[in-house]
Amino acid sequence: MKRVPFAAIERLAKVVPDLVYDAIEHCGLARLTIDADGSAVRTAVRVEAAARGYKRFRRASGCYCLGVWAGLGRRGRGEPVETRTGSRRLQRRFMSVLGPLRRRCLIALLGIASTLINPPSARAQTTNQDTSDDGQAFLFDLLYGMPDREEPLVGDSQLATDPGAEQQAPRPLFYFRTLAPLNYNSNAEALSSGGTRTAEGSPEVRLGFASQVPDLPLRFSASVALEFDRFVSSNSAEFDKIRPRAQLQYVDAEDDQAFSPFVGFSPRLDFTPTLDDNTATRYDLNVGMNKAFNFDGEFNRVPASGNTFAASRLRLGFTLIGQRRFREPSPASYALILAPSVSYRISEDWSAALGIEATQRWFERISNTAQENFTLEPVAALEYDIPESWLGGAEMARWFGRPAVDFFGAVERNWSNFSSARFTQVYAGFAFKAAWRF
């Protein structure tokens, strides 16, 4: 299944129930029996797709089907189907409805049977992909929030240790950012086992805006990001994302280390490559707060001020978020997220950061089952700001977006009450980033 594109699986999950239920209603079936068998079943071409049992002494040539059958009649374990005359009539009636689409409809029936037999497995593939992407978003936030040489871009990262996380916007600011990571991924499909180890490239471009609300200690920020996930050895994990974000945050004009609550709205649209078909859409409503503690080179607390960027060498902080996520296709969920972080400006050109995101997520109940996940992801990064002298001076460095190179590593571990939703991903690589402000 990992060779099948994830987007195709999500589309199949939408159409399969309607297809099967319509066929059952049209046939007027009073009873439907679904029998699961782990072995492969082989049928003759002349009875292809019929509800027929497996007999060891009648292995005719034909197609192979998965060992999940929707059969009419009764079947004992390891015994052939005992087909009654009435069952044969129902079989002929059922197959006549399917008509020339028998093969495709049978595959759909097998798919829904698998889902009915093990619903957590089908749901876990969707939730795992979202959890993996949430981890990647946290990694990007850490890289965007590194203490660069230049004045920070306010409102561009949700981490408390981002130098601009709790600063007021002195004037309306537009910016354009690029981030081009290239890294190793130990589990591209976020599977509980058997995931592909591969190289990954996930370039992102982001256009943003930040401004102070007139006469109020509130800062409004908005951005839209376009990201392309590509893998060397896993086409099924590839997809594109459009991620808008809007946030309204309280910022103290006299203290950028004060408690800073915020509310935010962040949709995400998923597409098959390249922005071909919208396969999923989700909407995140966030309510949270930041708190930072800044220290100077002697590790003394920096006095309260509206802008402590120049005086701060070490930053400690945490972000706390309560989230409600709506998703189409389902499942929706609630989450509580805690993200402590620390950053340190080693020298004029070098800086380092460490962040840990802990997420407890509760998914909506489907078919009397409720999934719960706990995800832990530590991320570490080391950044080198390319010296202006290498680029021909300060003016040329500004035109080049004041580029930097980040080296990073991360481990994402997801625990769940569904065994198929438990997975581990390891990232290690580097990224180029640049930013232009207007």
C-alpha positions in Angstrom: 0.0 0.0 0.0 2.9 2.4 0.6 3.4 2.5 -3.2 -0.1 3.9 -3.7 -0.2 7.7 -3.6 -1.6 9.0 -0.3 -3.9 11.4 -2.2 -5.4 8.5 -4.2 -6.2 6.6 -1.0 -8.0 9.6 0.4 -10.1 10.0 -2.7 -10.9 6.2 -2.7 -12.0 6.5 0.9 -14.5 9.2 -0.2 -16.1 7.2 -3.1 -15.9 3.6 -1.8 -18.7 3.8 0.9 -21.2 5.4 -1.6 -20.4 2.9 -4.3 -20.9 -0.1 -2.0 -24.0 1.2 -0.2 -25.7 2.1 -3.4 -25.0 -1.4 -4.8 -26.4 -3.1 -1.7 -29.5 -0.9 -1.7 -30.1 -1.5 -5.4 -29.9 -5.3 -4.9 -32.2 -5.2 -1.9 -29.8 -7.4 0.1 -31.2 -8.2 3.5 -27.9 -9.6 4.8 -24.3 -8.9 3.9 -21.5 -11.2 5.2 -17.9 -10.0 5.1 -15.3 -12.8 5.6 -11.6 -12.0 6.1 -9.0 -14.5 5.0 -5.3 -13.8 5.1 -4.4 -16.0 2.1 -4.6 -15.0 -1.5 -7.6 -16.2 -3.5 -7.3 -17.3 -7.1 -10.3 -17.5 -9.4 -11.0 -18.6 -12.9 -11.5 -15.9 -15.5 -15.0 -17.0 -16.3 -16.1 -16.4 -12.7 -13.8 -13.4 -12.0 -15.1 -11.2 -9.2 -17.8 -13.7 -8.1 -18.4 -14.4 -4.5 -16.8 -17.8 -4.6 -14.8 -19.8 -2.1 -11.3 -21.2 -2.4 -10.9 -24.9 -3.2 -7.4 -26.3 -3.2 -8.3 -28.9 -5.8 -9.8 -26.3 -8.3 -7.0 -23.8 -8.8 -7.8 -22.5 -12.2 -5.8 -19.8 -14.0 -7.0 -16.2 -13.5 -6.5 -13.1 -11.5 -5.3 -12.9 -7.9 -7.4 -10.9 -5.5 -6.8 -9.9 -1.9 -7.9 -12.3 0.8 -10.9 -10.2 1.8 -14.2 -11.4 0.4 -17.8 -10.3 0.5 -19.6 -13.6 0.3 -23.2 -14.7 0.5 -24.0 -18.0 2.2 -22.0 -19.6 5.0 -18.4 -20.5 5.1 -16.5 -22.4 7.8 -12.8 -21.8 8.5 -10.8 -23.6 5.8 -13.9 -24.9 4.1 -15.4 -24.0 0.7 -18.5 -21.8 0.5 -21.8 -23.7 0.7 -23.7 -21.8 -1.9 -27.5 -22.1 -2.0 -29.7 -21.5 -5.0 -31.1 -18.3 -3.6 -27.5 -17.1 -3.0 -26.7 -17.7 -6.6 -29.6 -15.6 -7.8 -28.5 -12.8 -5.5 -24.9 -13.1 -6.8 -26.1 -12.9 -10.4 -28.3 -9.9 -9.5 -25.5 -8.2 -7.7 -23.0 -8.7 -10.5 -25.5 -7.5 -13.1 -25.7 -4.2 -11.3 -21.9 -3.8 -11.5 -22.0 -4.5 -15.2 -18.8 -3.7 -17.1 -17.2 -2.1 -14.1 -17.1 -5.4 -12.2 -13.3 -5.4 -11.7 -13.1 -1.8 -10.4 -16.2 -2.2 -8.2 -14.9 -5.4 -6.6 -11.7 -3.7 -5.8 -13.7 -0.9 -4.2 -15.7 -3.5 -2.2 -12.5 -5.1 -1.0 -11.3 -1.7 0.1 -14.4 -0.9 2.1 -14.4 -4.4 3.6 -10.8 -3.9 4.8 -11.9 -0.5 6.3 -14.9 -2.1 8.1 -12.7 -4.9 9.4 -10.0 -2.6 10.7 -11.1 1.1 10.7 -8.2 2.4 12.9 -5.7 1.3 10.2 -7.4 3.4 7.5 -7.8 6.4 9.7 -4.2 6.2 11.0 -2.8 6.8 7.6 -4.5 10.1 7.4 -3.7 11.2 11.0 0.0 10.1 10.6 0.4 12.3 7.6 -1.0 15.3 9.5 1.2 14.5 12.5 4.3 14.3 10.4 3.5 17.6 8.7 2.9 19.3 12.1 6.4 18.2 13.1 7.8 19.6 9.9 6.0 22.9 10.5 7.6 23.1 14.0 11.0 22.5 12.4 10.4 25.4 10.0 9.3 27.7 12.9 12.5 26.9 14.7 14.6 27.8 11.6 12.7 30.9 11.0 13.1 32.0 14.6 16.9 31.8 14.8 18.6 34.8 16.3 20.0 36.2 13.1 22.4 39.1 12.7 19.6 41.4 11.4 16.6 42.8 13.2 13.9 40.1 13.4 10.8 39.8 11.3 8.0 40.3 13.8 5.2 37.7 13.9 6.9 35.2 11.6 7.3 32.3 14.1 5.2 31.0 17.0 8.2 30.1 19.1 8.7 32.3 22.1 12.5 32.5 21.5 12.0 34.1 18.1 13.5 37.6 18.7 10.4 39.2 17.0 7.8 37.0 18.7 6.7 39.5 21.3 7.7 42.8 19.7 5.4 45.5 18.4 5.5 46.3 14.7 6.8 49.9 14.6 5.4 50.3 11.1 3.5 48.1 8.6 5.9 45.5 7.3 5.8 43.2 4.2 8.3 40.4 3.8 9.2 37.6 1.5 11.0 34.5 2.7 12.5 31.4 1.2 13.5 28.2 2.9 15.1 25.3 1.0 15.8 22.3 3.2 17.5 19.1 2.0 17.6 16.3 4.5 17.4 12.6 5.3 14.1 11.2 6.3 13.9 7.8 8.0 10.2 7.2 7.4 8.8 9.2 4.5 5.3 7.7 4.7 5.1 8.0 8.5 4.2 4.3 8.8 4.2 2.2 11.9 6.7 -0.1 10.2 8.4 -0.5 6.8 8.6 3.2 6.0 11.0 4.3 3.2 14.4 5.8 4.1 15.1 8.5 1.6 16.4 12.0 0.8 13.8 14.7 1.0 13.5 18.3 -0.3 10.7 20.5 0.9 11.3 24.0 -0.4 8.9 26.7 0.9 8.2 30.3 -0.1 6.3 32.6 2.3 4.8 36.1 1.8 3.9 37.9 5.0 2.6 41.1 6.6 2.6 42.5 10.1 1.2 45.7 11.5 0.2 47.2 14.8 -3.5 47.8 15.4 -3.8 51.6 15.8 -4.0 52.8 19.4 -4.1 49.2 20.8 -1.4 46.9 22.2 -2.3 44.4 19.5 -0.3 43.2 16.5 -1.9 41.6 13.5 0.2 39.4 11.3 -0.7 37.3 8.3 1.2 35.1 5.8 0.7 32.5 3.1 3.2 29.8 2.5 3.6 27.5 -0.5 5.5 24.2 0.1 6.5 21.3 -2.1 7.4 18.0 -0.5 9.5 15.8 -2.7 11.3 12.5 -2.0 13.9 10.6 -4.0 12.5 7.1 -3.2 8.9 7.6 -2.2 6.4 9.1 -4.7 3.4 8.2 -2.5 4.5 10.6 0.2 4.8 13.6 -2.2 2.3 16.4 -2.0 2.0 20.2 -2.1 0.6 22.5 0.6 -0.8 26.0 0.6 -0.8 27.3 4.2 -2.3 30.7 5.0 -2.1 32.0 8.5 -3.6 35.0 10.4 -2.9 35.9 14.0 -3.9 38.7 16.5 -1.5 39.0 19.4 -1.1 41.1 22.5 2.3 42.7 22.7 3.5 45.0 25.5 5.1 48.1 24.1 7.3 48.3 27.2 8.3 44.7 27.7 8.9 42.1 25.0 9.4 39.5 27.7 5.9 39.8 29.1 3.1 37.2 28.7 1.8 37.5 25.2 -1.5 35.8 24.4 -2.8 35.4 20.9 -5.6 33.9 18.8 -4.9 32.5 15.3 -6.5 30.9 12.3 -4.5 28.7 10.0 -6.1 26.7 7.1 -4.1 24.2 5.0 -4.9 22.9 1.5 -3.2 19.7 0.4 -2.7 18.9 -3.3 -1.3 16.2 -5.4 1.9 17.3 -7.3 2.1 19.8 -8.7 -0.9 21.6 -7.2 -3.0 19.3 -9.3 -5.9 18.1 -7.2 -7.1 19.3 -3.8 -7.2 16.1 -1.7 -7.7 17.5 1.8 -8.4 20.7 3.6 -8.0 21.5 7.3 -8.7 24.6 9.5 -6.8 25.2 12.7 -8.2 27.5 15.4 -5.5 28.4 17.9 -5.6 30.1 21.3 -2.3 30.4 23.1 0.4 32.5 24.7 4.2 33.1 24.6 6.6 33.9 27.4 10.2 34.7 27.0 13.2 35.2 29.4 16.2 37.0 27.9 19.7 37.1 29.2 22.8 39.0 28.2 26.4 37.7 27.6 27.0 37.5 31.3 23.8 35.4 31.7 22.0 38.2 33.6 18.4 39.0 33.0 17.9 41.7 30.4 15.8 44.6 31.9 12.3 45.0 30.5 12.2 46.9 27.2 10.1 47.0 24.1 13.1 45.7 22.0 15.8 43.6 23.8 17.1 42.1 20.5 20.6 43.8 20.6 21.1 43.2 24.3 20.1 39.5 24.4 22.5 36.6 24.0 20.5 33.7 25.5 16.7 33.3 25.2 14.5 30.9 27.1 10.8 30.6 26.5 7.8 28.5 26.0 4.6 28.5 23.9 1.3 27.0 25.0 -1.5 26.4 22.5 -5.0 25.0 22.6 -6.2 24.0 19.2 -9.4 22.9 17.4 -8.8 21.3 14.0 -11.5 20.8 11.4 -10.6 18.5 8.6 -12.2 17.3 5.3 -12.0 14.4 5.0 -12.3 13.5 8.7 -11.2 13.1 11.4 -11.3 16.5 13.2 -9.5 16.8 16.5 -8.6 18.9 19.6 -5.0 19.4 20.7 -3.0 20.8 23.6 0.6 21.9 22.5 3.5 22.8 24.7 6.7 24.0 23.0 9.6 25.1 25.2 12.7 26.5 23.4 16.1 28.0 23.9 18.3 30.0 21.5 21.9 31.3 21.9 23.8 33.7 19.7 27.3 32.2 19.7 29.0 35.0 17.7 28.1 37.5 15.0 27.9 34.8 12.4 26.9 31.7 14.4 23.8 30.9 16.5 22.1 27.8 17.8 18.6 26.8 18.9 16.8 23.8 20.6 13.1 23.3 20.7 10.8 20.5 21.9 7.2 20.2 20.8 4.9 18.0 22.9 1.3 17.5 21.6 -1.6 15.7 23.0 -4.3 15.2 20.4 -7.9 13.8 20.7 -9.6 12.9 17.5 -13.3 12.8 16.9 -15.1 9.5 17.6 -15.9 7.5 14.4 -17.7 4.2 14.5 -17.5 4.1 18.3 -13.7 4.4 18.3 -11.7 7.4 19.4 -8.1 7.9 18.6 -5.7 9.6 20.9 -2.1 10.6 20.0 0.8 11.9 22.0 3.7 13.3 19.9 7.1 14.4 21.1 9.6 16.1 18.8 13.0 17.6 19.8 14.6 19.7 17.2 18.2 21.2 17.2 19.7 23.7 14.7 23.0 25.5 14.1 23.0 28.5 11.8 25.7 30.3 10.0 24.9 33.8 8.6 26.9 34.2 5.4 29.3 37.3 6.0 28.4 40.4 4.1 32.0 40.6 2.8 31.5 37.3 0.9 28.6 38.9 -0.9 30.2 42.2 -1.8 29.1 44.4 1.1 26.0 45.3 3.1 24.0 46.5 0.1 24.6 43.4 -2.0 23.8 41.2 1.1 20.5 43.0 1.3 19.7 42.3 -2.3 20.6 38.6 -1.8 18.2 38.4 1.1 20.9 38.2 3.8 21.3 34.4 3.2 22.1 31.9 6.0 22.8 28.1 6.2 21.1 26.0 8.8 22.2 22.5 9.9 19.4 20.7 11.8 18.4 17.3 13.2 15.0 16.2 14.6 13.3 13.1 16.0 9.5 12.8 15.9 7.9 10.0 18.0 4.2 9.4 18.0 2.4 7.2 20.5 -1.3 6.3 20.0 -4.0 3.9 21.3 -4.1 2.7 17.6 -1.0 0.5 16.9 -1.0 1.6 13.2 -0.7 5.2 14.3 2.5 4.7 16.2 5.6 5.8 14.2 9.0 7.4 14.4 10.7 9.8 12.0 14.3 11.0 12.1 15.4 14.1 10.1 18.9 15.3 9.5 20.1 17.8 6.9 20.7 21.4 6.1 18.7 24.3 4.6 19.3 27.6 2.8 17.2 30.6 3.8 16.8 34.2 2.8 14.4 37.0 3.5 13.5 40.4 1.9 11.6 43.1 3.8 9.6 45.9 2.2 
